[in-house]
Amino acid sequence: MNMMTPSVIAPPQPRTLEEVGLTHVTMRDILLKTMFRTNQEKLSQLAKIICLPVTLIQELVDEARGLQLIEVMGTMHANASGELGYRLSDAGKARALDALSQSEYYGAMPVPLIVYREQIKRQSIRNIQLTRQQLLGAMGHLILPPTLIDQLGPAVSSGRSILMYGPPGNGKSSISNGIRDALGDTIYIPRAIEYSGQVITVFDPIVHTAVPVPDEDPTSLRKTGTRFDTRYVYCERPTVITGGELSLDMLDLKYNATARTYTAPLQLKSSGGVFIVDDLGRQAEPPQKLVNRWIVPLEESRDILSLQSGEKFEVPFDTLVIFSTNFHPNEIFDKAALRRIFFKIKIDGPDQKDFLKIFSMVAKKKGMPLNEKALIHLLKVKYPTIDNIYANYQPVFLIDQMMSICDFEGIPYQMTPELVDRAWANMFVREEHIEH
């Protein structure tokens, strides 16, 4: 990962309960549920789980004590640091159970959607200015036509949608991953957000990669400002990659009827990052239908989600969407849909010169000696049978096949016309009728 100096403004740590942005009842219920589910008694531990400063946890505990929901366990139960212990009273347990029956969510205080919107602006994917060097650095392992970087650079820096199309096996997926790696900086992902009293979990360890937060230097006269609202997790810009399994319902809120909480859809989890739709046209849903779902988000940078009640609400749409397909765009989209995809980039196969460059690079990397006679046989005898159409995947495929044959035959790695023929036979399936 090409890590740059973090430039994103961190979400400020709340200094008062009002700055948390939730109702006192919501905060109190989450405190009671957390104490009930975790059996934690110390404020310092509760502060870590609930992700608020100890001073604010103390305020919530004092409020709950005033309502006789929490009681002090006494100085006998204080730990070595003299920290008092607290426990739920019978009334507190009853309230916790009642709150759990409405929603099983406990732990980190959610971030109100209105507050999260402000953080999205501070760390927007559209704030990124990618240089040619960063893009080349992330794709240095790929042999690409020079004009391709000219097209990709402005497309990525705009934060707008990109459609990559062209014949299969030419690195569309590798280029998508290279774009992701080029971004290279870090943002803040909320553990959960809150809208209209409903909790939506966002942080997902499968999608989000947490990075260590730099420690403050205690000897420094100037604070570095690494303290932030710990309701967020400091992460690499996220990447969601979907393929043929993508369906429209994956773009909706997921409601867990048992826990009575929601999980954010894929595009919300990818906020501030990249959403790659690979192999467009292989999904059960027609490509036109999938893109129609994205029209408002792509044009207006906002998405509409629905609660179980049917209530619709707006969330930010701050994602670089990369569509990748082996079909010609005119085959799968109408003109209106194509107009809404901002950049359309054709990824073609290499010419013979670039093919040979890739072939020799792969051979060197894998320890396969090149052989002039075998290469002439490949270019003059085999490729004319497929109209000299080269693809980026073919060098790796052919060299891996020859290496497997050499391993099986117990001979040193080598390249001969005969081995080329045997490897070629596995790259294509001969057209024939098979009786059933």
N, C-alpha and C positions, 0 to 999 in steps of 0.2 A: 504494500500500500504506500502510495506517495503522500506521506503525511506532511501537511503544511502547518504553519503556525496557526492555531485556532484564531479565527477572526470574528466568529459569531458572538454576538452579545448574549451573555448568559441570562437566564430568567432570574430576576432578583429574589433573594430569600425573603419570605413574608416576615414583617417585624411585629404585626398585630394580627389578631384573629380576623379582623375586618379585611386585611390584605390577603388572607387565604381565599376569600371570595365565596365561601360556602355559608349556608345558614348555620346558626349555632346548634340547631337540632340535628342537622346532618353530621356535623363534626362530632357532637357528643355521642350520637349513635355509633359512628365508626369507632370512636374510642372504646365504648362499652363492648361492642362486638369483638374488637381486637383483644381486649382484656379477657373476654369470655373464651375466645378460641385459642389464644396463645398462653394463657395463664401467666403472663408477664406482670410483675408487681412494681418494678422500678421505672421511674420516669425516664431515665437515660435509655433504657431498652425500648420503652414504648415510643420514645422520640425517633429512634432508628427505624422502627417498624412503620410508624405512621408518617415518617418523613417530614416532621415539623421540628422547629427548634424546641429545646426543653422548656424554655420560658412559656411558650404557647401551650405545650402539653400541661404544664403546671396550671395555667389559667383554666383549661378545660376540666382538669381534675377538680380544681377548687369549685367551679360551677356545679359539677356533678355531685360534689360533696354537699354543697348547699341544698341540693335537691334530694339528699340522702340516698344517692345511687352508688356512691363509692365511699369507702371508709378507710381510715389510716390503720395500718396493722400494728402501730406502736413502735417505740424506740428499740424494743427487744428484737425486732425483725430488721433493724437497719443494718446495712452492709458495712464493710470496712471504711468506706468513704463517708459514712454517716448518712447515707441516702435512705430515706424512709420508704417503706413498702406500702402499696395500696391494694385493696381488693374490692370486688363488687359486693355490695350489700344484697340481701334477698330481693329488694326492690330493683336493684341494678341488674341482677341476673334475669329477673322477669322482663325488664325493659330490653335487655340485650337479646333475649329469645324472641321477643315481639319484633324487634328490628331485623333479626335474622330471618324471620318468617316473611318479611317484605323484600329483603335482599341479603344474600349470603356474603356480599362483598365486605371485606374488612382489610386492614393494613394501610397502605399508603393513601393519604388523602387525595382524592381526585382533583385535577385542575379544571376549573370552570371553562367551558368552551370559549367564552368571550375572552378569557385571559390567554388561553392557548392560541387564539387567533393572532394576538400581538406577538407571541413568540415565533409563530410561523413567518410573520413579516420580517422579523429580525434575522431569520436563518433561511430565507427563501432560496430555493434552487435557482431562481432567476437573478440572485445577487452574485452568482459565481461568474468570474471572468477567467476563462480557461485560456492558457497560452498554447502556442504551437508546440513548445518544448514539453509541456505537461502531457499533451495528447500523444506526442511521439514517444515520450518516455514510457507511457502506459501501454503503447502498442508496438514497442521496438522489436518484439519477437515476431511480429507479423510483417510479411512483405506485401505492401499495399501500393497501388498506383499513387503518385504524388498528388494528383488532383483530388483524391478521396479525402485527405486531411483538410484540403481547402474547403471541401463541402461540410465535413463533420464538425470542424472547429466552430463556425458561426452557429450551426444547428444546436450544438451542446450548450454554448454560451448563452443562447437565447432562452434556454429552459423550456422551449416549445416542443411539440410532438414531432417525432421523426418516423418515417416509414422507410425501412430498408428492404429492398426487394431484389430478386435475381435468382439464378439457378442454384440448386442445393449444393452444399459442400464447399462453399466459398468463403466461409468465415463470418457470416452475419452474426452468429452467436458470439464468436470470439471478439468481434468489433464491439458488440453491445457490452461485453464484460470489460473490454478495454476502456470504454467510456466511463463505466462505473469506477474503475480503478483510478482514472485520471482525476476524478472529483477530489478524492483524497483528504477532505477536511472533516471536521466533527461538528455535530449539532446536539440538541437536547430533545429527547423523546419523553413525553409524559408517560408515567406508569399507567395512568387512567385519566379520562376526562369526564366531566359531569355536565349533563344538559337536562333541565327540567326535572331534577331530582333523580335522574337515571344515570347509572355509572357505566361507562364504556371503557373496557380495558384496551390499551393501545400497545404498550411495550410487549414485544414478543421475542424471546431469545433466539428463535429460529430465523427471524428477519433482521433483528437488531444486534449489532456487535458492540457491547459496552467497551469503553476504553478507560484506562486508569486516569483518575483526575490528578493533575500535578499538585503536590503538597505545597502549602504555604511555607516559605522560609521564615522560621521564627526569629532569625537574626536580621531579617530585612527591615529597613525603616519604612519601606513603602509596600503596602499590601498589593499582591498581584491580582486580586479580584477573582480567585478561583472558587470562592464560596458562591454557591448558587442554590436555588430552590431544589432540594433533593427529591421533590415529587417527580422530578425529571431524571432520566438516566443519560449520562454523557456518552454518546455513541458515534460511530462512523456513520456517514450518510447512508441510509438504508437502500437495499436493492431487493426488489421482489421480482422473481423470474417465474413466469408461468408458460405453459406450452399447450399441448392439445387438451389438457385437463381443465383449462379455464372455462367456467360457465358463468352466466349472468348472476346467479345467486351468490357467487363469491364476492360480488361487488356490493352486496347489501350487508347491513348490520346483522350479526348472528346473535340470536337471543337464546340464552341457556335457561330453559324453563325451571330446572332444578335450582340453580344458583340465583335465578332472577336478575341476571346481569347481562350486559351486551359485550360482544367482542367486535372490535373495529374491523371493517372490511379491508381487503388487501391494499386498495389505493390510499386509504387513510394511514395504514401502517407504513406506506412508502413515502409519506409526506417529507419533503426536503430531500428526497433521493430520486431513485430511478425505478420505473415500473417497466419491465421488459415482457412484451407479449411475443413469445417465440412461436414459430410455426403457425402463424395466423392462416386460417383456412383449414386447419386440422381439427378444430374444436367441433363439438356437437352443435353449437350455435353458429349460424352463418356469420361470416366476417362483417357483413353490413349491419347485422343486428347488434353485434358487439360494439362496433364503432358508433352506432346510433346512441348507445348508452353513454358514450364518452363525449358526445357533441357539446352539451352545456359545460361540463367541466373543462374541456379543452379550450373552449372559446372564452369562458367567463371566470376561470380559476376558482370555481366553487362547485360543490357537489351537493346533491339533495339526498338525504337518508331518511328512513322511516322507522319510527318506534312501533312496538307491538300494537299500541293503541291506534295506529294509523296516522298519528301526528308526524308531519314532515318538518325537517329542519335543515339548515344550511351548514355545511362544514367547508373549511378551506380546501382547495384542490391545488396542491403545490408539488407537482410531480413531473419529472421528465419522462414522458411516455415514449417508449421505443417499440414500434411494431416491426416485426420481421417476418417476411413471407417468401415462399418460393413461387408464388403466383404473380402474374402481371397485375398491377393495381386495377387496371380497367376490367379485369375478369371478376374481381371480388367486391368492388366498390362502385357506387354511383358518383357522379361528378360533385354532388353536394358534400358527400363524405370526404372525397379526396381534397376538396377545397379547404376542409377544416384541419387536415393534417398539414402542418406548416412546412416541413421539409420532406422531400421525397428523393431518396438516394439509391441509385442502382449499384449493387455490388456484383460485379461480373467476375467470371473466371479469369485466370491469368493468361497472358499470351505465352508463346513458347519460351521466350527469354526468361520471363519471371517464373515460369514453371520449373525451368532448369535451376534457377537460383534457389527456389524452395526445395527442390529435390536434393541438391548438393548440401544445403544447410541441414536438412533432416538426416541425410546419410552421415554427415560428419558428427552430428549430435548423438546418433545411435551407434556409431562405430562401425558403419557399413562402408567398405572401400568402394569407390566409384570404378566403373569399368566402361571404357569407351564403346566397345563392341555391343555390350548390353544396352547402353543408352541409345545408340544408333538403331538397334533393333526395336526398342520401345517407341522411338519417335518416327521411324520410317515404315515399320511394319504394323505395330499395334494401334497407334493413334489414328492413322488414316481410316481404320475400320469404324471409328466413332466420329468421323468428320473433323478430326483434330480439335475436339472440344476438351480443353483442360480445366481441371477444378483443383482448388487448393487442398482438398482432402486426399487427393490421389497419391502424392508422394509418400505421405505417412502410411497409407493403406498398403501400397506396393512394397515399400521397404520392410514394414512389419511382417507382411506375408513371406517375403524372401528369408527374413531372419527366422521365422517359425519353421520353414522348410529345412533351412540349414541345421537348426537345433535338432529336428527330427532325424535328419540323415546323418547327424554326427560329424558334420564338416564345418570348417571355419566360415565365418560370415563372408559371403561373396556374392557377386552380381554376374549372372551369365544370361545369354538369350533364353536358355531353357528355363532358368528360374524365373525370368521375367514372364514367360508364357504361363508358367504354373501360377504365379501371383495374379496375373491378369485374369485368369479363368475364374478366380474368386471375386473379382471386382464387379463383374456383370453376370446376370443370369441369362442363359441362352433362351431365346423365344422358342417354345415348343408346346405341343398339346399333350397333356397328361390325361390318360384314361382314368376315370374314377370307377 
